[in-house]
Amino acid sequence: MTVIDPPVQVPSIVESLLALSDCVCELLVTHGAGSTCWCGLYPGAAVSWEYCGECQSGACGMGYVR
């Protein structure tokens, strides 16, 4: 689960977006894609490929919600 530190009051849309991101990341792990180097929310029309690549512990690639 995504944790916001320090804890702050967030609008419900933010909670919904974080829940969506958590769901996508969990499904990537549980349904065959495996662990990613990075998985989360990314703003804009295109994703930044800087988060994609070989990582430690055999994880590679990334998952994102745009």
PDBQT receptor file of N, H, CA, C and O in Angstrom, charges set to zero:
ATOM      1  N   MET A   1       0.839  -1.182   0.000  1.00  0.00    +0.000 N 
ATOM      2  CA  MET A   1       0.000   0.000   0.000  1.00  0.00    +0.000 C 
ATOM      3  C   MET A   1       0.883   1.244   0.000  1.00  0.00    +0.000 C 
ATOM      4  O   MET A   1       1.907   1.284   0.681  1.00  0.00    +0.000 OA
ATOM      5  N   THR A   2       0.485   2.249  -0.760  1.00  0.00    +0.000 N 
ATOM      6  H   THR A   2      -0.347   2.216  -1.313  1.00  0.00    +0.000 HD
ATOM      7  CA  THR A   2       1.207   3.506  -0.805  1.00  0.00    +0.000 C 
ATOM      8  C   THR A   2       0.972   4.289   0.470  1.00  0.00    +0.000 C 
ATOM      9  O   THR A   2      -0.167   4.430   0.917  1.00  0.00    +0.000 OA
ATOM     10  N   VAL A   3       2.036   4.793   1.053  1.00  0.00    +0.000 N 
ATOM     11  H   VAL A   3       2.961   4.678   0.690  1.00  0.00    +0.000 HD
ATOM     12  CA  VAL A   3       1.948   5.564   2.287  1.00  0.00    +0.000 C 
ATOM     13  C   VAL A   3       2.435   6.968   2.009  1.00  0.00    +0.000 C 
ATOM     14  O   VAL A   3       3.493   7.156   1.407  1.00  0.00    +0.000 OA
ATOM     15  N   ILE A   4       1.671   7.954   2.443  1.00  0.00    +0.000 N 
ATOM     16  H   ILE A   4       0.812   7.801   2.932  1.00  0.00    +0.000 HD
ATOM     17  CA  ILE A   4       2.056   9.356   2.303  1.00  0.00    +0.000 C 
ATOM     18  C   ILE A   4       2.683   9.783   3.624  1.00  0.00    +0.000 C 
ATOM     19  O   ILE A   4       2.055   9.696   4.679  1.00  0.00    +0.000 OA
ATOM     20  N   ASP A   5       3.946  10.251   3.553  1.00  0.00    +0.000 N 
ATOM     21  H   ASP A   5       4.456  10.321   2.696  1.00  0.00    +0.000 HD
ATOM     22  CA  ASP A   5       4.660  10.626   4.762  1.00  0.00    +0.000 C 
ATOM     23  C   ASP A   5       5.185  12.035   4.602  1.00  0.00    +0.000 C 
ATOM     24  O   ASP A   5       5.906  12.282   3.636  1.00  0.00    +0.000 OA
ATOM     25  N   PRO A   6       4.883  12.962   5.463  1.00  0.00    +0.000 N 
ATOM     26  CA  PRO A   6       4.104  12.784   6.691  1.00  0.00    +0.000 C 
ATOM     27  C   PRO A   6       2.622  12.679   6.364  1.00  0.00    +0.000 C 
ATOM     28  O   PRO A   6       2.167  13.165   5.328  1.00  0.00    +0.000 OA
ATOM     29  N   PRO A   7       1.873  12.038   7.259  1.00  0.00    +0.000 N 
ATOM     30  CA  PRO A   7       0.422  11.899   7.025  1.00  0.00    +0.000 C 
ATOM     31  C   PRO A   7      -0.240  13.263   6.860  1.00  0.00    +0.000 C 
ATOM     32  O   PRO A   7      -0.017  14.178   7.652  1.00  0.00    +0.000 OA
ATOM     33  N   VAL A   8      -1.051  13.380   5.822  1.00  0.00    +0.000 N 
ATOM     34  H   VAL A   8      -1.231  12.636   5.178  1.00  0.00    +0.000 HD
ATOM     35  CA  VAL A   8      -1.780  14.623   5.556  1.00  0.00    +0.000 C 
ATOM     36  C   VAL A   8      -3.203  14.265   5.170  1.00  0.00    +0.000 C 
ATOM     37  O   VAL A   8      -3.486  13.134   4.774  1.00  0.00    +0.000 OA
ATOM     38  N   GLN A   9      -4.086  15.226   5.287  1.00  0.00    +0.000 N 
ATOM     39  H   GLN A   9      -3.857  16.145   5.608  1.00  0.00    +0.000 HD
ATOM     40  CA  GLN A   9      -5.461  15.034   4.829  1.00  0.00    +0.000 C 
ATOM     41  C   GLN A   9      -5.461  15.136   3.308  1.00  0.00    +0.000 C 
ATOM     42  O   GLN A   9      -5.047  16.157   2.759  1.00  0.00    +0.000 OA
ATOM     43  N   VAL A  10      -5.921  14.088   2.618  1.00  0.00    +0.000 N 
ATOM     44  H   VAL A  10      -6.258  13.259   3.064  1.00  0.00    +0.000 HD
ATOM     45  CA  VAL A  10      -5.922  14.106   1.162  1.00  0.00    +0.000 C 
ATOM     46  C   VAL A  10      -7.337  13.988   0.635  1.00  0.00    +0.000 C 
ATOM     47  O   VAL A  10      -8.172  13.318   1.243  1.00  0.00    +0.000 OA
ATOM     48  N   PRO A  11      -7.616  14.631  -0.488  1.00  0.00    +0.000 N 
ATOM     49  CA  PRO A  11      -8.949  14.504  -1.089  1.00  0.00    +0.000 C 
ATOM     50  C   PRO A  11      -9.220  13.062  -1.506  1.00  0.00    +0.000 C 
ATOM     51  O   PRO A  11      -8.288  12.290  -1.729  1.00  0.00    +0.000 OA
ATOM     52  N   SER A  12     -10.477  12.705  -1.608  1.00  0.00    +0.000 N 
ATOM     53  H   SER A  12     -11.235  13.332  -1.426  1.00  0.00    +0.000 HD
ATOM     54  CA  SER A  12     -10.840  11.332  -1.955  1.00  0.00    +0.000 C 
ATOM     55  C   SER A  12     -10.324  10.920  -3.334  1.00  0.00    +0.000 C 
ATOM     56  O   SER A  12     -10.072   9.735  -3.554  1.00  0.00    +0.000 OA
ATOM     57  N   ILE A  13     -10.158  11.860  -4.271  1.00  0.00    +0.000 N 
ATOM     58  H   ILE A  13     -10.362  12.822  -4.092  1.00  0.00    +0.000 HD
ATOM     59  CA  ILE A  13      -9.640  11.507  -5.593  1.00  0.00    +0.000 C 
ATOM     60  C   ILE A  13      -8.211  10.996  -5.476  1.00  0.00    +0.000 C 
ATOM     61  O   ILE A  13      -7.821  10.070  -6.187  1.00  0.00    +0.000 OA
ATOM     62  N   VAL A  14      -7.431  11.590  -4.587  1.00  0.00    +0.000 N 
ATOM     63  H   VAL A  14      -7.747  12.343  -4.008  1.00  0.00    +0.000 HD
ATOM     64  CA  VAL A  14      -6.056  11.133  -4.380  1.00  0.00    +0.000 C 
ATOM     65  C   VAL A  14      -6.062   9.723  -3.810  1.00  0.00    +0.000 C 
ATOM     66  O   VAL A  14      -5.287   8.872  -4.246  1.00  0.00    +0.000 OA
ATOM     67  N   GLU A  15      -6.932   9.471  -2.841  1.00  0.00    +0.000 N 
ATOM     68  H   GLU A  15      -7.562  10.162  -2.487  1.00  0.00    +0.000 HD
ATOM     69  CA  GLU A  15      -7.050   8.127  -2.275  1.00  0.00    +0.000 C 
ATOM     70  C   GLU A  15      -7.435   7.118  -3.359  1.00  0.00    +0.000 C 
ATOM     71  O   GLU A  15      -6.913   6.003  -3.390  1.00  0.00    +0.000 OA
ATOM     72  N   SER A  16      -8.342   7.511  -4.238  1.00  0.00    +0.000 N 
ATOM     73  H   SER A  16      -8.766   8.416  -4.213  1.00  0.00    +0.000 HD
ATOM     74  CA  SER A  16      -8.766   6.619  -5.325  1.00  0.00    +0.000 C 
ATOM     75  C   SER A  16      -7.624   6.347  -6.300  1.00  0.00    +0.000 C 
ATOM     76  O   SER A  16      -7.452   5.211  -6.741  1.00  0.00    +0.000 OA
ATOM     77  N   LEU A  17      -6.843   7.370  -6.644  1.00  0.00    +0.000 N 
ATOM     78  H   LEU A  17      -6.983   8.293  -6.286  1.00  0.00    +0.000 HD
ATOM     79  CA  LEU A  17      -5.711   7.199  -7.555  1.00  0.00    +0.000 C 
ATOM     80  C   LEU A  17      -4.640   6.310  -6.935  1.00  0.00    +0.000 C 
ATOM     81  O   LEU A  17      -4.066   5.463  -7.619  1.00  0.00    +0.000 OA
ATOM     82  N   LEU A  18      -4.364   6.497  -5.644  1.00  0.00    +0.000 N 
ATOM     83  H   LEU A  18      -4.829   7.186  -5.088  1.00  0.00    +0.000 HD
ATOM     84  CA  LEU A  18      -3.384   5.650  -4.971  1.00  0.00    +0.000 C 
ATOM     85  C   LEU A  18      -3.866   4.206  -4.903  1.00  0.00    +0.000 C 
ATOM     86  O   LEU A  18      -3.071   3.279  -5.061  1.00  0.00    +0.000 OA
ATOM     87  N   ALA A  19      -5.159   4.009  -4.669  1.00  0.00    +0.000 N 
ATOM     88  H   ALA A  19      -5.804   4.761  -4.540  1.00  0.00    +0.000 HD
ATOM     89  CA  ALA A  19      -5.720   2.654  -4.641  1.00  0.00    +0.000 C 
ATOM     90  C   ALA A  19      -5.609   2.006  -6.022  1.00  0.00    +0.000 C 
ATOM     91  O   ALA A  19      -5.294   0.820  -6.119  1.00  0.00    +0.000 OA
ATOM     92  N   LEU A  20      -5.863   2.763  -7.086  1.00  0.00    +0.000 N 
ATOM     93  H   LEU A  20      -6.119   3.727  -7.007  1.00  0.00    +0.000 HD
ATOM     94  CA  LEU A  20      -5.726   2.258  -8.454  1.00  0.00    +0.000 C 
ATOM     95  C   LEU A  20      -4.282   1.850  -8.732  1.00  0.00    +0.000 C 
ATOM     96  O   LEU A  20      -4.031   0.779  -9.285  1.00  0.00    +0.000 OA
ATOM     97  N   SER A  21      -3.352   2.690  -8.355  1.00  0.00    +0.000 N 
ATOM     98  H   SER A  21      -3.556   3.560  -7.906  1.00  0.00    +0.000 HD
ATOM     99  CA  SER A  21      -1.935   2.392  -8.538  1.00  0.00    +0.000 C 
ATOM    100  C   SER A  21      -1.546   1.126  -7.780  1.00  0.00    +0.000 C 
ATOM    101  O   SER A  21      -0.881   0.252  -8.336  1.00  0.00    +0.000 OA
ATOM    102  N   ASP A  22      -1.954   1.022  -6.522  1.00  0.00    +0.000 N 
ATOM    103  H   ASP A  22      -2.494   1.732  -6.071  1.00  0.00    +0.000 HD
ATOM    104  CA  ASP A  22      -1.655  -0.174  -5.724  1.00  0.00    +0.000 C 
ATOM    105  C   ASP A  22      -2.226  -1.424  -6.386  1.00  0.00    +0.000 C 
ATOM    106  O   ASP A  22      -1.576  -2.469  -6.406  1.00  0.00    +0.000 OA
ATOM    107  N   CYS A  23      -3.431  -1.320  -6.925  1.00  0.00    +0.000 N 
ATOM    108  H   CYS A  23      -3.960  -0.471  -6.908  1.00  0.00    +0.000 HD
ATOM    109  CA  CYS A  23      -4.083  -2.455  -7.583  1.00  0.00    +0.000 C 
ATOM    110  C   CYS A  23      -3.298  -2.896  -8.815  1.00  0.00    +0.000 C 
ATOM    111  O   CYS A  23      -3.065  -4.091  -9.000  1.00  0.00    +0.000 OA
ATOM    112  N   VAL A  24      -2.887  -1.954  -9.658  1.00  0.00    +0.000 N 
ATOM    113  H   VAL A  24      -3.075  -0.984  -9.509  1.00  0.00    +0.000 HD
ATOM    114  CA  VAL A  24      -2.114  -2.273 -10.859  1.00  0.00    +0.000 C 
ATOM    115  C   VAL A  24      -0.801  -2.949 -10.477  1.00  0.00    +0.000 C 
ATOM    116  O   VAL A  24      -0.425  -3.959 -11.072  1.00  0.00    +0.000 OA
ATOM    117  N   CYS A  25      -0.107  -2.398  -9.493  1.00  0.00    +0.000 N 
ATOM    118  H   CYS A  25      -0.413  -1.577  -9.010  1.00  0.00    +0.000 HD
ATOM    119  CA  CYS A  25       1.184  -2.958  -9.074  1.00  0.00    +0.000 C 
ATOM    120  C   CYS A  25       1.017  -4.370  -8.526  1.00  0.00    +0.000 C 
ATOM    121  O   CYS A  25       1.818  -5.254  -8.831  1.00  0.00    +0.000 OA
ATOM    122  N   GLU A  26      -0.015  -4.584  -7.723  1.00  0.00    +0.000 N 
ATOM    123  H   GLU A  26      -0.666  -3.866  -7.476  1.00  0.00    +0.000 HD
ATOM    124  CA  GLU A  26      -0.272  -5.912  -7.167  1.00  0.00    +0.000 C 
ATOM    125  C   GLU A  26      -0.613  -6.917  -8.268  1.00  0.00    +0.000 C 
ATOM    126  O   GLU A  26      -0.133  -8.050  -8.248  1.00  0.00    +0.000 OA
ATOM    127  N   LEU A  27      -1.441  -6.501  -9.227  1.00  0.00    +0.000 N 
ATOM    128  H   LEU A  27      -1.831  -5.581  -9.243  1.00  0.00    +0.000 HD
ATOM    129  CA  LEU A  27      -1.820  -7.407 -10.311  1.00  0.00    +0.000 C 
ATOM    130  C   LEU A  27      -0.634  -7.774 -11.197  1.00  0.00    +0.000 C 
ATOM    131  O   LEU A  27      -0.571  -8.895 -11.701  1.00  0.00    +0.000 OA
ATOM    132  N   LEU A  28       0.304  -6.854 -11.397  1.00  0.00    +0.000 N 
ATOM    133  H   LEU A  28       0.253  -5.943 -10.988  1.00  0.00    +0.000 HD
ATOM    134  CA  LEU A  28       1.497  -7.171 -12.176  1.00  0.00    +0.000 C 
ATOM    135  C   LEU A  28       2.282  -8.296 -11.509  1.00  0.00    +0.000 C 
ATOM    136  O   LEU A  28       2.795  -9.186 -12.188  1.00  0.00    +0.000 OA
ATOM    137  N   VAL A  29       2.375  -8.257 -10.199  1.00  0.00    +0.000 N 
ATOM    138  H   VAL A  29       1.959  -7.534  -9.648  1.00  0.00    +0.000 HD
ATOM    139  CA  VAL A  29       3.117  -9.281  -9.462  1.00  0.00    +0.000 C 
ATOM    140  C   VAL A  29       2.366 -10.609  -9.467  1.00  0.00    +0.000 C 
ATOM    141  O   VAL A  29       2.967 -11.659  -9.694  1.00  0.00    +0.000 OA
ATOM    142  N   THR A  30       1.053 -10.569  -9.218  1.00  0.00    +0.000 N 
ATOM    143  H   THR A  30       0.565  -9.716  -9.034  1.00  0.00    +0.000 HD
ATOM    144  CA  THR A  30       0.295 -11.811  -9.020  1.00  0.00    +0.000 C 
ATOM    145  C   THR A  30      -0.154 -12.493 -10.310  1.00  0.00    +0.000 C 
ATOM    146  O   THR A  30      -0.517 -13.669 -10.280  1.00  0.00    +0.000 OA
ATOM    147  N   HIS A  31      -0.137 -11.785 -11.441  1.00  0.00    +0.000 N 
ATOM    148  H   HIS A  31       0.158 -10.830 -11.465  1.00  0.00    +0.000 HD
ATOM    149  CA  HIS A  31      -0.643 -12.390 -12.677  1.00  0.00    +0.000 C 
ATOM    150  C   HIS A  31       0.411 -12.522 -13.766  1.00  0.00    +0.000 C 
ATOM    151  O   HIS A  31       0.121 -12.335 -14.948  1.00  0.00    +0.000 OA
ATOM    152  N   GLY A  32       1.630 -12.843 -13.363  1.00  0.00    +0.000 N 
ATOM    153  H   GLY A  32       1.865 -12.994 -12.403  1.00  0.00    +0.000 HD
ATOM    154  CA  GLY A  32       2.616 -13.253 -14.340  1.00  0.00    +0.000 C 
ATOM    155  C   GLY A  32       3.643 -12.247 -14.796  1.00  0.00    +0.000 C 
ATOM    156  O   GLY A  32       4.655 -12.656 -15.366  1.00  0.00    +0.000 OA
ATOM    157  N   ALA A  33       3.454 -10.959 -14.587  1.00  0.00    +0.000 N 
ATOM    158  H   ALA A  33       2.632 -10.626 -14.124  1.00  0.00    +0.000 HD
ATOM    159  CA  ALA A  33       4.442  -9.993 -15.051  1.00  0.00    +0.000 C 
ATOM    160  C   ALA A  33       5.636  -9.922 -14.102  1.00  0.00    +0.000 C 
ATOM    161  O   ALA A  33       6.738  -9.573 -14.524  1.00  0.00    +0.000 OA
ATOM    162  N   GLY A  34       5.435 -10.244 -12.847  1.00  0.00    +0.000 N 
ATOM    163  H   GLY A  34       4.540 -10.527 -12.504  1.00  0.00    +0.000 HD
ATOM    164  CA  GLY A  34       6.515 -10.221 -11.865  1.00  0.00    +0.000 C 
ATOM    165  C   GLY A  34       6.723  -8.860 -11.258  1.00  0.00    +0.000 C 
ATOM    166  O   GLY A  34       6.050  -7.890 -11.604  1.00  0.00    +0.000 OA
ATOM    167  N   SER A  35       7.674  -8.805 -10.340  1.00  0.00    +0.000 N 
ATOM    168  H   SER A  35       8.221  -9.593 -10.059  1.00  0.00    +0.000 HD
ATOM    169  CA  SER A  35       7.986  -7.550  -9.647  1.00  0.00    +0.000 C 
ATOM    170  C   SER A  35       8.595  -6.545 -10.609  1.00  0.00    +0.000 C 
ATOM    171  O   SER A  35       9.271  -6.914 -11.568  1.00  0.00    +0.000 OA
ATOM    172  N   THR A  36       8.348  -5.282 -10.342  1.00  0.00    +0.000 N 
ATOM    173  H   THR A  36       7.798  -4.982  -9.563  1.00  0.00    +0.000 HD
ATOM    174  CA  THR A  36       8.885  -4.201 -11.168  1.00  0.00    +0.000 C 
ATOM    175  C   THR A  36       9.925  -3.418 -10.376  1.00  0.00    +0.000 C 
ATOM    176  O   THR A  36       9.961  -3.489  -9.148  1.00  0.00    +0.000 OA
ATOM    177  N   CYS A  37      10.767  -2.673 -11.081  1.00  0.00    +0.000 N 
ATOM    178  H   CYS A  37      10.738  -2.615 -12.078  1.00  0.00    +0.000 HD
ATOM    179  CA  CYS A  37      11.705  -1.762 -10.414  1.00  0.00    +0.000 C 
ATOM    180  C   CYS A  37      10.927  -0.610  -9.797  1.00  0.00    +0.000 C 
ATOM    181  O   CYS A  37      11.244  -0.141  -8.704  1.00  0.00    +0.000 OA
ATOM    182  N   TRP A  38       9.926  -0.172 -10.500  1.00  0.00    +0.000 N 
ATOM    183  H   TRP A  38       9.669  -0.552 -11.388  1.00  0.00    +0.000 HD
ATOM    184  CA  TRP A  38       9.129   0.972 -10.065  1.00  0.00    +0.000 C 
ATOM    185  C   TRP A  38       7.700   0.754 -10.536  1.00  0.00    +0.000 C 
ATOM    186  O   TRP A  38       7.469   0.275 -11.646  1.00  0.00    +0.000 OA
ATOM    187  N   CYS A  39       6.757   1.104  -9.697  1.00  0.00    +0.000 N 
ATOM    188  H   CYS A  39       6.945   1.493  -8.795  1.00  0.00    +0.000 HD
ATOM    189  CA  CYS A  39       5.350   1.011 -10.055  1.00  0.00    +0.000 C 
ATOM    190  C   CYS A  39       4.614   2.123  -9.328  1.00  0.00    +0.000 C 
ATOM    191  O   CYS A  39       4.732   2.241  -8.109  1.00  0.00    +0.000 OA
ATOM    192  N   GLY A  40       3.856   2.940 -10.048  1.00  0.00    +0.000 N 
ATOM    193  H   GLY A  40       3.760   2.843 -11.039  1.00  0.00    +0.000 HD
ATOM    194  CA  GLY A  40       3.140   4.024  -9.394  1.00  0.00    +0.000 C 
ATOM    195  C   GLY A  40       2.438   4.940 -10.357  1.00  0.00    +0.000 C 
ATOM    196  O   GLY A  40       2.272   4.624 -11.535  1.00  0.00    +0.000 OA
ATOM    197  N   LEU A  41       2.026   6.085  -9.841  1.00  0.00    +0.000 N 
ATOM    198  H   LEU A  41       2.162   6.342  -8.884  1.00  0.00    +0.000 HD
ATOM    199  CA  LEU A  41       1.350   7.103 -10.633  1.00  0.00    +0.000 C 
ATOM    200  C   LEU A  41       2.388   7.947 -11.361  1.00  0.00    +0.000 C 
ATOM    201  O   LEU A  41       3.450   8.249 -10.817  1.00  0.00    +0.000 OA
ATOM    202  N   TYR A  42       2.069   8.327 -12.600  1.00  0.00    +0.000 N 
ATOM    203  H   TYR A  42       1.206   8.082 -13.042  1.00  0.00    +0.000 HD
ATOM    204  CA  TYR A  42       2.965   9.181 -13.356  1.00  0.00    +0.000 C 
ATOM    205  C   TYR A  42       2.122  10.172 -14.158  1.00  0.00    +0.000 C 
ATOM    206  O   TYR A  42       1.302   9.754 -14.975  1.00  0.00    +0.000 OA
ATOM    207  N   PRO A  43       2.306  11.479 -13.941  1.00  0.00    +0.000 N 
ATOM    208  CA  PRO A  43       1.493  12.473 -14.643  1.00  0.00    +0.000 C 
ATOM    209  C   PRO A  43       1.988  12.711 -16.070  1.00  0.00    +0.000 C 
ATOM    210  O   PRO A  43       3.159  12.480 -16.372  1.00  0.00    +0.000 OA
ATOM    211  N   GLY A  44       1.106  13.166 -16.929  1.00  0.00    +0.000 N 
ATOM    212  H   GLY A  44       0.155  13.353 -16.683  1.00  0.00    +0.000 HD
ATOM    213  CA  GLY A  44       1.509  13.556 -18.271  1.00  0.00    +0.000 C 
ATOM    214  C   GLY A  44       1.029  12.613 -19.353  1.00  0.00    +0.000 C 
ATOM    215  O   GLY A  44       0.396  11.593 -19.081  1.00  0.00    +0.000 OA
ATOM    216  N   ALA A  45       1.344  12.974 -20.584  1.00  0.00    +0.000 N 
ATOM    217  H   ALA A  45       1.858  13.803 -20.805  1.00  0.00    +0.000 HD
ATOM    218  CA  ALA A  45       0.884  12.217 -21.746  1.00  0.00    +0.000 C 
ATOM    219  C   ALA A  45       1.784  11.028 -22.066  1.00  0.00    +0.000 C 
ATOM    220  O   ALA A  45       1.352  10.103 -22.753  1.00  0.00    +0.000 OA
ATOM    221  N   ALA A  46       3.017  11.033 -21.587  1.00  0.00    +0.000 N 
ATOM    222  H   ALA A  46       3.368  11.785 -21.029  1.00  0.00    +0.000 HD
ATOM    223  CA  ALA A  46       3.948   9.937 -21.869  1.00  0.00    +0.000 C 
ATOM    224  C   ALA A  46       4.665   9.548 -20.584  1.00  0.00    +0.000 C 
ATOM    225  O   ALA A  46       4.854  10.372 -19.690  1.00  0.00    +0.000 OA
ATOM    226  N   VAL A  47       5.051   8.313 -20.507  1.00  0.00    +0.000 N 
ATOM    227  H   VAL A  47       4.898   7.644 -21.234  1.00  0.00    +0.000 HD
ATOM    228  CA  VAL A  47       5.759   7.825 -19.325  1.00  0.00    +0.000 C 
ATOM    229  C   VAL A  47       7.254   8.092 -19.455  1.00  0.00    +0.000 C 
ATOM    230  O   VAL A  47       7.791   8.117 -20.563  1.00  0.00    +0.000 OA
ATOM    231  N   SER A  48       7.921   8.292 -18.329  1.00  0.00    +0.000 N 
ATOM    232  H   SER A  48       7.485   8.272 -17.429  1.00  0.00    +0.000 HD
ATOM    233  CA  SER A  48       9.366   8.469 -18.316  1.00  0.00    +0.000 C 
ATOM    234  C   SER A  48      10.030   7.101 -18.301  1.00  0.00    +0.000 C 
ATOM    235  O   SER A  48       9.799   6.322 -17.377  1.00  0.00    +0.000 OA
ATOM    236  N   TRP A  49      10.836   6.794 -19.285  1.00  0.00    +0.000 N 
ATOM    237  H   TRP A  49      11.024   7.427 -20.036  1.00  0.00    +0.000 HD
ATOM    238  CA  TRP A  49      11.485   5.492 -19.380  1.00  0.00    +0.000 C 
ATOM    239  C   TRP A  49      12.675   5.371 -18.442  1.00  0.00    +0.000 C 
ATOM    240  O   TRP A  49      13.317   4.321 -18.396  1.00  0.00    +0.000 OA
ATOM    241  N   GLU A  50      12.980   6.421 -17.694  1.00  0.00    +0.000 N 
ATOM    242  H   GLU A  50      12.459   7.274 -17.731  1.00  0.00    +0.000 HD
ATOM    243  CA  GLU A  50      14.093   6.387 -16.757  1.00  0.00    +0.000 C 
ATOM    244  C   GLU A  50      13.870   5.361 -15.643  1.00  0.00    +0.000 C 
ATOM    245  O   GLU A  50      14.830   4.939 -14.999  1.00  0.00    +0.000 OA
ATOM    246  N   TYR A  51      12.632   4.959 -15.408  1.00  0.00    +0.000 N 
ATOM    247  H   TYR A  51      11.852   5.303 -15.931  1.00  0.00    +0.000 HD
ATOM    248  CA  TYR A  51      12.324   4.013 -14.345  1.00  0.00    +0.000 C 
ATOM    249  C   TYR A  51      12.332   2.566 -14.842  1.00  0.00    +0.000 C 
ATOM    250  O   TYR A  51      12.058   1.653 -14.062  1.00  0.00    +0.000 OA
ATOM    251  N   CYS A  52      12.632   2.342 -16.092  1.00  0.00    +0.000 N 
ATOM    252  H   CYS A  52      12.854   3.083 -16.725  1.00  0.00    +0.000 HD
ATOM    253  CA  CYS A  52      12.560   1.006 -16.682  1.00  0.00    +0.000 C 
ATOM    254  C   CYS A  52      13.955   0.442 -16.890  1.00  0.00    +0.000 C 
ATOM    255  O   CYS A  52      14.827   1.119 -17.434  1.00  0.00    +0.000 OA
ATOM    256  N   GLY A  53      14.167  -0.781 -16.463  1.00  0.00    +0.000 N 
ATOM    257  H   GLY A  53      13.459  -1.331 -16.021  1.00  0.00    +0.000 HD
ATOM    258  CA  GLY A  53      15.457  -1.400 -16.673  1.00  0.00    +0.000 C 
ATOM    259  C   GLY A  53      15.679  -2.560 -15.735  1.00  0.00    +0.000 C 
ATOM    260  O   GLY A  53      14.760  -2.987 -15.036  1.00  0.00    +0.000 OA
ATOM    261  N   GLU A  54      16.882  -3.065 -15.715  1.00  0.00    +0.000 N 
ATOM    262  H   GLU A  54      17.628  -2.717 -16.283  1.00  0.00    +0.000 HD
ATOM    263  CA  GLU A  54      17.241  -4.168 -14.827  1.00  0.00    +0.000 C 
ATOM    264  C   GLU A  54      17.467  -3.619 -13.423  1.00  0.00    +0.000 C 
ATOM    265  O   GLU A  54      18.153  -2.614 -13.238  1.00  0.00    +0.000 OA
ATOM    266  N   CYS A  55      16.886  -4.287 -12.449  1.00  0.00    +0.000 N 
ATOM    267  H   CYS A  55      16.328  -5.103 -12.599  1.00  0.00    +0.000 HD
ATOM    268  CA  CYS A  55      17.014  -3.856 -11.062  1.00  0.00    +0.000 C 
ATOM    269  C   CYS A  55      17.523  -5.009 -10.212  1.00  0.00    +0.000 C 
ATOM    270  O   CYS A  55      17.703  -6.126 -10.697  1.00  0.00    +0.000 OA
ATOM    271  N   GLN A  56      17.746  -4.725  -8.966  1.00  0.00    +0.000 N 
ATOM    272  H   GLN A  56      17.599  -3.817  -8.572  1.00  0.00    +0.000 HD
ATOM    273  CA  GLN A  56      18.196  -5.766  -8.058  1.00  0.00    +0.000 C 
ATOM    274  C   GLN A  56      17.081  -6.766  -7.777  1.00  0.00    +0.000 C 
ATOM    275  O   GLN A  56      15.915  -6.487  -8.053  1.00  0.00    +0.000 OA
ATOM    276  N   SER A  57      17.417  -7.881  -7.251  1.00  0.00    +0.000 N 
ATOM    277  H   SER A  57      18.365  -8.107  -7.026  1.00  0.00    +0.000 HD
ATOM    278  CA  SER A  57      16.488  -8.953  -6.862  1.00  0.00    +0.000 C 
ATOM    279  C   SER A  57      15.741  -9.547  -8.059  1.00  0.00    +0.000 C 
ATOM    280  O   SER A  57      14.657 -10.101  -7.879  1.00  0.00    +0.000 OA
ATOM    281  N   GLY A  58      16.279  -9.450  -9.255  1.00  0.00    +0.000 N 
ATOM    282  H   GLY A  58      17.160  -9.001  -9.401  1.00  0.00    +0.000 HD
ATOM    283  CA  GLY A  58      15.648 -10.055 -10.419  1.00  0.00    +0.000 C 
ATOM    284  C   GLY A  58      14.455  -9.302 -10.966  1.00  0.00    +0.000 C 
ATOM    285  O   GLY A  58      13.826  -9.766 -11.917  1.00  0.00    +0.000 OA
ATOM    286  N   ALA A  59      14.124  -8.153 -10.396  1.00  0.00    +0.000 N 
ATOM    287  H   ALA A  59      14.635  -7.776  -9.624  1.00  0.00    +0.000 HD
ATOM    288  CA  ALA A  59      13.010  -7.337 -10.897  1.00  0.00    +0.000 C 
ATOM    289  C   ALA A  59      13.485  -6.518 -12.077  1.00  0.00    +0.000 C 
ATOM    290  O   ALA A  59      14.642  -6.100 -12.117  1.00  0.00    +0.000 OA
ATOM    291  N   CYS A  60      12.605  -6.283 -13.041  1.00  0.00    +0.000 N 
ATOM    292  H   CYS A  60      11.665  -6.623 -13.008  1.00  0.00    +0.000 HD
ATOM    293  CA  CYS A  60      12.944  -5.376 -14.131  1.00  0.00    +0.000 C 
ATOM    294  C   CYS A  60      11.661  -4.767 -14.654  1.00  0.00    +0.000 C 
ATOM    295  O   CYS A  60      10.570  -5.290 -14.427  1.00  0.00    +0.000 OA
ATOM    296  N   GLY A  61      11.800  -3.683 -15.339  1.00  0.00    +0.000 N 
ATOM    297  H   GLY A  61      12.686  -3.258 -15.523  1.00  0.00    +0.000 HD
ATOM    298  CA  GLY A  61      10.641  -3.021 -15.907  1.00  0.00    +0.000 C 
ATOM    299  C   GLY A  61       9.915  -2.149 -14.922  1.00  0.00    +0.000 C 
ATOM    300  O   GLY A  61      10.395  -1.908 -13.814  1.00  0.00    +0.000 OA
ATOM    301  N   MET A  62       8.749  -1.672 -15.329  1.00  0.00    +0.000 N 
ATOM    302  H   MET A  62       8.359  -1.867 -16.229  1.00  0.00    +0.000 HD
ATOM    303  CA  MET A  62       7.969  -0.785 -14.481  1.00  0.00    +0.000 C 
ATOM    304  C   MET A  62       6.491  -0.933 -14.805  1.00  0.00    +0.000 C 
ATOM    305  O   MET A  62       6.120  -1.440 -15.863  1.00  0.00    +0.000 OA
ATOM    306  N   GLY A  63       5.671  -0.491 -13.894  1.00  0.00    +0.000 N 
ATOM    307  H   GLY A  63       5.972  -0.079 -13.034  1.00  0.00    +0.000 HD
ATOM    308  CA  GLY A  63       4.239  -0.415 -14.105  1.00  0.00    +0.000 C 
ATOM    309  C   GLY A  63       3.817   1.003 -13.781  1.00  0.00    +0.000 C 
ATOM    310  O   GLY A  63       4.376   1.615 -12.871  1.00  0.00    +0.000 OA
ATOM    311  N   TYR A  64       2.864   1.530 -14.488  1.00  0.00    +0.000 N 
ATOM    312  H   TYR A  64       2.410   1.033 -15.227  1.00  0.00    +0.000 HD
ATOM    313  CA  TYR A  64       2.417   2.879 -14.186  1.00  0.00    +0.000 C 
ATOM    314  C   TYR A  64       0.958   3.056 -14.549  1.00  0.00    +0.000 C 
ATOM    315  O   TYR A  64       0.402   2.322 -15.366  1.00  0.00    +0.000 OA
ATOM    316  N   VAL A  65       0.354   4.050 -13.920  1.00  0.00    +0.000 N 
ATOM    317  H   VAL A  65       0.806   4.646 -13.256  1.00  0.00    +0.000 HD
ATOM    318  CA  VAL A  65      -1.008   4.449 -14.226  1.00  0.00    +0.000 C 
ATOM    319  C   VAL A  65      -0.925   5.876 -14.706  1.00  0.00    +0.000 C 
ATOM    320  O   VAL A  65      -0.386   6.738 -14.012  1.00  0.00    +0.000 OA
ATOM    321  N   ARG A  66      -1.459   6.139 -15.901  1.00  0.00    +0.000 N 
ATOM    322  H   ARG A  66      -1.897   5.438 -16.465  1.00  0.00    +0.000 HD
ATOM    323  CA  ARG A  66      -1.388   7.500 -16.451  1.00  0.00    +0.000 C 
ATOM    324  C   ARG A  66      -2.772   8.063 -16.494  1.00  0.00    +0.000 C 
ATOM    325  O   ARG A  66      -2.962   9.202 -16.921  1.00  0.00    +0.000 OA
TER     326      ARG A  66
